[in-house]
């Protein structure tokens, strides 16, 4: 199983083979997680530090659970109450952490590129848990695993990503990953929520849900990211739901076997109707949460193998 990367900072540097390697191992961990005994020793003796400069209940919990199931010593740092508040720079924080000799550093940060900067200053493996509007690689990977398990493949599918594309790092990572895997991608949403230069991404753009969802295999809804908006991007939430919220009528234009996805947290009655979100025949939203743990286990396992291989090559002793 070859995965020749020191960090997981984004989908962009990954090849088709890299993506498949992560998903294949994640499949094995998904099976492990359904057993009575869910533990492995892949990260035994290693230290994982989770640094979340932005709140995220599900991503942080998922990484913490993944590390513990693999046998790592896991520490969560409350960055909102940390030395950052006292004026310490990101680089100072990186140097301080580096002195503690962690093996895996999981970072979420509100600024695009901050995680990449940290990775340049530390000696451990760094995983990007979301940086600004840039990328959220493990979310795209867990979405890909969910699609592959539901559809039996991850290529030549028609996939619609709907909603707040402009502010979404999830959309960006998914566009890159699904494009690498030879899928046809449609972006659906109001023009005010489409990023500039979107034509360069090799996608189709629609501002009408009926046209955008016609015959698609996957409908991926996105959260309206109010915290990243600094203007009147939509008239009102009620108007947004009327035009772009996923309900039974709009979903009827998709393929009858189409699956419905949402990275969460959901705003029911804004991006998606509650009954659609809970429809066990169409919605795979709970499966996405489940696959998140498996994908993060796989990513950390592969990075830890590289850490150990490099240490062995340098004659170092690691657990």
N, C-alpha and C positions, 0 to 999 in steps of 0.2 A: 504494500500500500504506500505509494509515493505521494508525498505532499511537501514540496520543497519551498516552504515559506517560514520565515522567522516570526511573522506577525499575521494577524487577520485584521487589516485596517479598512478593507473595502472589497467589493466584488470585482472592481476594475482589473486588478492584477491577476485574477484567477483565470485559468484556462477551463475549457470544457471538462478536461480530465480531472482538474482539481475539484471542480464542483461535484462531479460524479463520485470522486473519492470520499468527500465529506458526506454526501447523501447516503452512500452505501454503508459507511460505518454508522451513520446516524440511524439507519434502518435497524442495524443490529442492537443499538442502544434503545430504540423504541420497543423492541421485543423484550429486552432486559427489564425495562421499566414497567412492563406489564406482569412481571413475575412476582412471587411473594418476596423473594430476596432480590433487591434491586441494586446491590453494590458490586463495584469492581475495584481493583487496586491500581488502575492505570495512572493515577496521580498520587499514589501513596508516597509520603515523605516530601511532597511539594507544597508550596505555599501560594495560595491564590488571594489577591487583594482586589476587592470590588470598590471602585471609586466612582460614585455617581454625583456629578455636579448638577444634574437635573434629576428631579424625582421620577421614578418609574417603578411602580410596584411589581408589575409582571416580569419585566426584563431582569431586574435585580434578583427577584425571588427565583427565577428560572436559572440564572447563572449560579446562584448560591446553591440551589438544589443539585445542579449538574456537578459542581465541584465536590460537594459532599458525597454524592453517590459514587464518584470516582476515587474517593479516599483522600482528597486534598485537605490541608488545613486552610479554612476559609475565613477571611476577615473582611467585614464590611466597614468602610470608612464613611462617617457622616460628614460629607464635604460641606454641607450647608452650615455646619457648626465648627468648621475646621480653621486652620491657620490661614486659609485663603481669605477668610473674612477679616483677618488681622493684617492683610496687605501682602502676604506671601505670594510670590509669582508662581505660575505653573511650573517653570523650570526649577525653582527652589523646591517645590513639592516633589518633583520628579527625582531630584538629587537626594532628598531626604528618604524617599521610598527606596531608592536604589541601594542606599546604605543598609536597609533592612534585608536585602537579598531575597526579594520575592521571586517566584518562578513564573507566575502568570498574573498579569495586571489587566483587569476588565474596567474600561473607562467609558463613561457617558459624559459628554460636555456640550454646552450650548453653542460653542463656537466651532464652525467648520475648520478642520485642519488641526485642532488642538490635540487630538489623539495621536496624529502622525508626529507632531512635535514631541510629545511625551515619549513616543517609541524611539526617537532618535537619541534620547537622553538616558535611557535605562538599559540594563543588560538582560532583562527578562523578555518573555513573549507578551505582546500587548494585543488585546482583543478590543475592537471598536464596538461599543454597545450603543452607538449613535452619536454623531457629532454635527451639531447645527443642522443645516439643510443638505449636508454632504452625503453621508451614507449611513446605513444601518445593516451591515452585511449578514448578521445572523438572522435577522427578520426575513430577509429575502431568501436565505437558505432554508429556513423552516417553512416558508410559504412554498418553496419549490418542492420540498419533501412531501408536504401535504398534497400538493397537486399530483405529484408522481404516484403516491399511494392511492389517491382517489381515481385517477385516470389511467393508471398503468403505464404512463410514459410522461416525458417532460420535453417533448419536441413536437413541432408542427401542430400546436394548439392555437386556437383563437382566444386571446385573453384580453378582457377589458379592465382597465384600471380607472376607477371613477372617483371624482370629487376634487379634493384640494391637492392637486398635483404640485403646484408652485411651492408650497411650504413643506413638502413631504420627502424626507430622506428615504423613507420606505419605498415610495414610488420610484425614486432614482435608482436605488439598489435593485429593485425588481425589474425595471426597464433594462438595466445592464445585464442582469443574470438571465432573464427570459429571452433577451435578444441573443446572447451567446449560445443559448440552447435551441435556437432556430424556431422560435415561436412568432406568431403574428400578433403584435401588440397594438391595442387601441387605447387611447386616452380620452376619457369622456368627462366633461365638466364645463363650467362657465369660462369664457375667455379671460375673465379677471383672475382666475385661479390656474391658468396655464403659464408655465415659466417662459421667459423669453428664450429664443433659440431652440425651441422644442423640435423644430423641423430637422435639426441635425441628428436627432436620436433614432431616426429610422422607424418612426411610429406613425400611426394614423390618428388624427385628432378630430374629435366630434364635440359639438356643444349641445347635442340632442341625444337623450338617453335611448329613445326607441331605435334610432339609426345606429348608435354606438354599440348597443347590446345585441343587435340582430345576429342570431345564430352563433353567438360566442359559446365556448366551452367552459370558461371560467369568468366569474364576475367578482372582481376584487374592489371592495369599497374602502375609502379612506376617511379618516377622521378630519373634521373641520378644525384646523389648528388655530384657534382664536388667539392663543398666546403669541403666535408669530405674525399676526396681522396688525398693521398699523394704519389701516384705512378702511373705507367702505367696500370691501371685496364682494359682499353679497347684500341684497336689499334687506332681507330678514331671514331668520332660520325657517320660518313657515314657508316663505316663497322658495327657499332653497330646497326644502323637502318636496314641495309640489313638483319642482322641475327636475331635481337630481337625486332625491332620496329613493332608495330601492324599495319598491313595494311589489305586490303580486302582479299588477298590471304591467309594470316596466319589465319585470323578470320574465314575463310571458314571451317577450321578443327574443330571449336567449334560447339556446338549444334546450330541449326538454330535459336533457341529462346534465345541464350546466350546474356547477357547484358555486356556492356563494362564500366569499371570504371577507374577513375584516381583521386588521392587525390589532385592534383594540387600543385604548378603551373606546367602547362604542357610545355614541350619542343616539339613543333610540328615538325615533321620530324626527331625526334631523338627517342622518345619512342613510338610515336603514329602518324599515318597519320591524317592530319587535317580533311579530309572528314569523317573518322571513328569517331573522337571526336565529330563532329557536327551532326552525323546521329541520328535523333530523334527516329528512330525505334530500335536502338541498344544501343546508349550511354545514360547513366544515370548520366553523370558528373555534369550537372546543378542541378539535383535532389539531388546529394550529398551535394552541397553547401546549398541548401534549408534545407535539413535535419540537417545540422550542427547547424543551429540556434535552431531548435526544440530540438535536443538532449542536447545542452548546457543549454537550459531553463529547461529541465527535470532534469538534473544532479544538477543544482544549487537549484532548487525547493526542491528536495529530501534532499540535504545536509542542506538547511535552515530549513526544518521541524525538522531534528535531532538537530540542534542548539537550536531551540525554545523548543523542548522537554527536552533537557538537562538543559536549563535555568530554565524551569518551575520546574523541579525536584530539582534544587538547590535553588529554591525560588528567582531567579533573575527576574528582569523586563526587557523584551525585547519588541521592537516594534512589 
